[in-house]
Amino acid sequence: QVQLVESGGGLVQAGGSLKLSCAASGRTFSSDTMGWFRQAPGKEREFVARITWSSGTTYYADSVKGRFTISRDNAKNMVYLQMNSLKPEDTAVYYCAVRYYRSSSYNYWGQGTQVTVSS
């Protein structure tokens, strides 16, 4: 069974940094895509970034481009989200998710980790 476990959230001041981690297990992810999403209170969940396991190709939402970096460690089945220059509007629960090869939607989600940025 696929499991995604996020960690690394917390409280940080505006301008600070956090690094989120996602431990993935239960499947061979080599052809899949991993994504980070977030959901702020009262708002819909939104896409943040994604990376393909095989090539490492990345894609970012405009709101985080230049500030966030997604990466993966294939040997450890880990995906990371380095978040720099954090803003109060980055406050949200951050979720890791996997989209299977050729799937049109994300198939499994983690439980989320809270990120709070104070002004």
Disulfide bonds with the S-S distance in Angstrom:
Cys22-Cys96 2.08
